[in-house]
Amino acid sequence: MAYPHAASTLLTAPHPNLRRIDLQDLRAALKQGMDDFGAMPTHVLFLIAIYPVAGVLIAAATFEGRLIPILFPLASGFALIGPFAAITLYELSRRRELGLDTSWVKAFTPLTNRSAKAIGMVGAVLLILFVAWIISAMGLYWALFGETRFASMFALAQEVVTTPRGWALIVAGNLVGAAFSLMALAISAVTFPLIIDRGADAATAMETSLALVRENPRTMLVWGLTIVGLLVVGMLPLFIGLALVLPILGHATWHLYRRAVLP
């Protein structure tokens, strides 16, 4: 598949070589992601059905266990582990691009071939980031609210938006969350597609992803904000919107990889 726009200026990044990307590349990648989703909706919906369900279960368990403050950190953690969750989507896009079988069984191929070890290593790094985010978010909550418990999410929301300590939680929580999201983006922007496509080892794939973000900071920041914004929209209707958002973002990430990394 040709990518005529993916700019011709090459970057002096370590293996493999990268291209300059801009907002036009992001728009094109999203368009191609939607095209993949439209061409393979049955497989995609089956593969990502677990994520909205998991979101609802997390919410239910949180309310039941009177751990309401941890709900937002858990939900927002999707942005950190999303790249790993979308592995099957990258494989489907790769197969469609090459004219190969795109049945859902084939989508799990990267987890059973030579790429599995590298995928597991990068997945472990993202999991560590996710756990660190949860610990940080709860530490921040306890520092501001102590052992205070709220009877409902509404009661907590009212406290957060109407009190100084609530405002402090919003500002500090978003700053800390943004830092973790930027780390996850830098580590995994094109890491999994590179592993799946070329069998790269974990270190090389993460190094390439870091180089891409370092050389295209503004474009990748916009990409990160786009991902977060779409995930938030997907979570609003009881996480059901993730059934649409996740596959489009997953497929779009594959096409962004194709535009950013030289063949």
N, C-alpha and C positions, 0 to 999 in steps of 0.2 A: 504494500500500500504506500503510495507516495505522499509526502508531506511537503508540498512546495513552499509553504510559508515559513516553516521552522528555520529561523534565520540562518544565513550562511556564515556568519561570523563564528569561528570556533574558539573555544575557551582553552586556556592552558591548564586544564584540570587533569588529575591523574586518571588512570585507566577506569573506564573508557572515556573517550573525548565527548564533550558536551557542546550543545548549541545554545546560543542566546535565545531566550523565550520572552514573550511579552503578553499583554492582555489578549491580543488576538489569538494566541495559542491557547490560552485558557478557555476562551469562548468556543474555539473549534473543538477542543477536547471534550467540553461539556456537551456540545452538539453531537459528537460522535458517540459519547457515552449514552445519550438518549436514544440514538439510533440502534446501538447494541441492545439496549433494554427493550426497545420495540421489536427487535428481531428475535429476541430470546426471552420473552416475558414468563413463559411457563417454567423454564428451568430456573430463572432468577428468583421468581417468587417462591418457588419450593426451597431454594437454597437459603434465602434470607428470612423465611418465615419465622425462624427461631428467635431472631433478634427483637422484633416487636413483642413477641410472647415473653421473652426473657425480661424485657423492660417492664412489662406489666407485673410479672412475678416479683421483680425487685421492688417495685413500688408497693405491692401488696404485703410483701414480707417486712418492708420498712414500717408501714403503718401498723401492722400487727405487732411488731416487736417494739413499738414505741421508740423507734430510732429515726424519727422524722428528719432530724438535721442531716443525716447521712444520705438522704435521697438525692439531693442535688449533686453532691460529689460523685455518687454512683452513676447517675444519669449522664452527667457531663463527661465521665470517663470514657464514653463511647468514642469521643474524638481521639483518645489516646490509643485505644486498641482496635479502632476501626480498620487501619491498614492491614492488620493480621486477619481480621474477620472477612476481608474482601478478597482473600487469596483465590477462592474459587472463581470469582468474577474476573480477575485478571486472566486466569486460564481460559475462561470462556471467550473473552475478547481475543486472546491470542489465537485460539482455534478458529474462530470465525474469520479472522484476518487471513489465515492460511488456508481457509476452505476445508478445515478438518471437521470431524464429528464433534458437535457441540451438545451432545446429550449430557444430562446432569452427572452421570457416572464418571465421565471423562474429566469433569471439573475438579475432581479430587486428586488428579494425577500428581500435581506438585507435592502432595503430602505423602506420596508413596515411592517417589523416585529419588534420584541423587540430590534433588534440591531440599529434601525434607530436613536434613541436618541444619543447613543454613537458615531455613525458614524458622526452625525451632529456636535457634540461637537469637535471631532478631526478635522473634515473638517473646522470648524470655526478657529481653531488654525492655520491650514495650510493657510487659507485665510488671516489671520492677518500677517503671515510671508510673503506672496506674496505681500500684500499691502506695508508692511514695506520695502521690497526689491525694489519695484518700487519707493517709496519715496526716499530711500537712493541713488538709481542709478541716479535719476533725480537731486537730491541735489548735487551729485558729479559732474554731467555734468554742472550744472549751476555754481558751484564753479570754474570750470576750463574754461568754455566757455562763461559764462554769458548769454546774450540774443542773441548770435550769431545764425543765422538761415542758413541752407544749402539748396540749390535748389534741391539736389538729394542725394540719399544714397551714390553714388560714390564720390560726393564732400566731404561728411562727412568722408567716409572711407579714402580718400586721406589725409585729415587733421589729422585724428587719427594716421595714420601710418608714417607720415612724420614730425611731430612737437613734441617738448618736452611736451606740454600740452596734446597732443594726447597719447603719451607714458605713461604719468602719469595716464590718464584715463584708459588705458588698464590694467596697473598694479593694480591700486587701485580698479577698477571695478571688476577685477577677484578675488582679495582678499576678497572684500565684498561679492561678489556672492558666493564664496566658503564657507564663513562663514554661509550664509543663507542656502546653500545646505546641509551643515553638520548638521545644526539644524533640517532641515526638515527630513533628513535621520534618525537621532537619534530618532526623535519623531514618525516616521511613518514606520520604516523598516518592522516590522511585526504587527503593530497595527491593521490595518483593517482586515487582515486575522484572527487575534486572536478574534476580536469582532464578525466577521461573524461565525467563527467555534465554539466558546464557549459562545457567548453572554456576553463577558467580558465588564465591564464598561470602560469608556474612560480613567480614571486615571490608572487603572490596566494595560490596554493594552499599554498605553504610557510608563509606568514604566517598563514593560517587554521589550519594544523596546529599551529604554535607557540602560537597563541592558545588552541586547545583544550586542549593540554597544560598551559599556564600557568594556565588557569582551572579545570582538573580534575586537579590534580597527583596526588592519591591514587588516583583511579579509573584514570588513565592509567598510573600506576606498576604497579598491579595488572594492567592489560592487558599492559604490557610484560613483566612477570614470567610471565604466562600464556603469552605467545608464546614466550619463551625456554624455559620448562619443557616445552612441547609439542614444540618443535624438538629439544630434547635427547632426549626420549623417542623421537622419530622417527628420530634418528640412531643410536640404540643398536644396532638390528638391521641393521648394515651400511648404514645410510641408507635402507633399504627403507621404514621407517615414514613417511618424508617423503611417500610417495605418498598417504598418508591425511591426515597433519597439514597439509601445505601447502594443499591445496584447501579444507579446512575453515576454516583461518585466513584464507585469501584471501577466501572468501565471507563469513565473519564480519566481516571488516574493512569490506566494502561495507555491510553492514547496520548496523555501528557508525557509519559515516559518515552513513547515513540518519537515525539517531537523534540524532546530534550536530549536524548542520548543517541549519538551517531550509530548507525548500523555497523 
